[in-house]
Amino acid sequence: MSKKLFVGSLSWGTNDDALRAAFSPHGEISEAVVISDRDTGRSRGFGFVTFEDDDAADKAVAALNGTDLDGRTIRVDVAQAKERSNRGGGGGGYGGGSGW
């Protein structure tokens, strides 16, 4: 089973390779990506690292959370799944049924 970690407070200069290099001593990584703005291409200051092994991911969180990477103190935590809403866009309008 794999586990994805969220890495926040990244330096603008940190790239995918630097992120992978910082986390790889803690276990096998299947993906390391710094998220960039789609319009400017500039880093958004956070990224994700996916470990092949859950225990290695947990050890990386313990070892790296609050440490320095490229001059910034990073925040490392287990990534939370983003909830997808099945509801359509909110419309407004008359709700009905109020007895008018």
Contacts in CASP RR format, 6 or more apart in sequence:
PFRMAT RR
TARGET T0000
AUTHOR 0000-0000-0000
METHOD contacts of the structure
MODEL  1
MSKKLFVGSLSWGTNDDALRAAFSPHGEISEAVVISDRDTGRSRGFGFVT
FEDDDAADKAVAALNGTDLDGRTIRVDVAQAKERSNRGGGGGGYGGGSGW
1 53 0 8 1.000
1 54 0 8 1.000
2 30 0 8 1.000
2 50 0 8 1.000
2 51 0 8 1.000
2 52 0 8 1.000
2 53 0 8 1.000
2 54 0 8 1.000
2 57 0 8 1.000
3 50 0 8 1.000
3 51 0 8 1.000
3 53 0 8 1.000
3 54 0 8 1.000
3 57 0 8 1.000
3 58 0 8 1.000
3 78 0 8 1.000
4 48 0 8 1.000
4 49 0 8 1.000
4 50 0 8 1.000
4 51 0 8 1.000
4 57 0 8 1.000
4 78 0 8 1.000
4 79 0 8 1.000
5 23 0 8 1.000
5 48 0 8 1.000
5 49 0 8 1.000
5 50 0 8 1.000
5 51 0 8 1.000
5 57 0 8 1.000
5 60 0 8 1.000
5 61 0 8 1.000
5 76 0 8 1.000
5 77 0 8 1.000
5 78 0 8 1.000
5 79 0 8 1.000
6 46 0 8 1.000
6 47 0 8 1.000
6 48 0 8 1.000
6 75 0 8 1.000
6 76 0 8 1.000
6 77 0 8 1.000
6 78 0 8 1.000
6 79 0 8 1.000
6 80 0 8 1.000
7 19 0 8 1.000
7 46 0 8 1.000
7 47 0 8 1.000
7 48 0 8 1.000
7 49 0 8 1.000
7 74 0 8 1.000
7 75 0 8 1.000
7 76 0 8 1.000
8 45 0 8 1.000
8 46 0 8 1.000
8 47 0 8 1.000
8 74 0 8 1.000
8 75 0 8 1.000
8 76 0 8 1.000
9 45 0 8 1.000
9 46 0 8 1.000
9 72 0 8 1.000
9 73 0 8 1.000
9 74 0 8 1.000
9 75 0 8 1.000
10 19 0 8 1.000
10 34 0 8 1.000
10 43 0 8 1.000
10 45 0 8 1.000
10 46 0 8 1.000
10 47 0 8 1.000
10 69 0 8 1.000
10 70 0 8 1.000
10 72 0 8 1.000
10 74 0 8 1.000
11 43 0 8 1.000
11 45 0 8 1.000
11 69 0 8 1.000
11 70 0 8 1.000
11 71 0 8 1.000
11 72 0 8 1.000
12 42 0 8 1.000
12 43 0 8 1.000
12 45 0 8 1.000
13 43 0 8 1.000
13 70 0 8 1.000
14 34 0 8 1.000
14 43 0 8 1.000
14 45 0 8 1.000
14 69 0 8 1.000
14 70 0 8 1.000
14 72 0 8 1.000
15 34 0 8 1.000
15 43 0 8 1.000
16 32 0 8 1.000
16 33 0 8 1.000
16 34 0 8 1.000
17 32 0 8 1.000
18 69 0 8 1.000
18 70 0 8 1.000
19 32 0 8 1.000
19 33 0 8 1.000
19 34 0 8 1.000
19 47 0 8 1.000
19 49 0 8 1.000
19 69 0 8 1.000
20 29 0 8 1.000
20 32 0 8 1.000
20 49 0 8 1.000
22 64 0 8 1.000
22 69 0 8 1.000
23 29 0 8 1.000
23 32 0 8 1.000
23 49 0 8 1.000
23 51 0 8 1.000
23 60 0 8 1.000
23 64 0 8 1.000
26 51 0 8 1.000
26 56 0 8 1.000
26 57 0 8 1.000
26 59 0 8 1.000
26 60 0 8 1.000
26 63 0 8 1.000
26 64 0 8 1.000
27 51 0 8 1.000
27 52 0 8 1.000
27 53 0 8 1.000
27 56 0 8 1.000
27 59 0 8 1.000
27 60 0 8 1.000
28 51 0 8 1.000
28 52 0 8 1.000
28 53 0 8 1.000
28 56 0 8 1.000
29 49 0 8 1.000
29 50 0 8 1.000
29 51 0 8 1.000
29 52 0 8 1.000
30 50 0 8 1.000
30 51 0 8 1.000
30 52 0 8 1.000
31 48 0 8 1.000
31 49 0 8 1.000
31 50 0 8 1.000
32 48 0 8 1.000
32 49 0 8 1.000
32 50 0 8 1.000
33 47 0 8 1.000
33 48 0 8 1.000
34 43 0 8 1.000
34 45 0 8 1.000
34 46 0 8 1.000
34 47 0 8 1.000
35 43 0 8 1.000
35 44 0 8 1.000
35 45 0 8 1.000
35 46 0 8 1.000
35 47 0 8 1.000
35 48 0 8 1.000
36 42 0 8 1.000
36 43 0 8 1.000
36 44 0 8 1.000
37 43 0 8 1.000
37 44 0 8 1.000
48 79 0 8 1.000
49 60 0 8 1.000
51 57 0 8 1.000
51 60 0 8 1.000
57 78 0 8 1.000
58 78 0 8 1.000
60 76 0 8 1.000
61 76 0 8 1.000
61 77 0 8 1.000
61 78 0 8 1.000
64 74 0 8 1.000
64 76 0 8 1.000
65 74 0 8 1.000
65 75 0 8 1.000
65 76 0 8 1.000
65 77 0 8 1.000
66 73 0 8 1.000
66 74 0 8 1.000
66 75 0 8 1.000
66 76 0 8 1.000
67 73 0 8 1.000
67 74 0 8 1.000
68 74 0 8 1.000
END
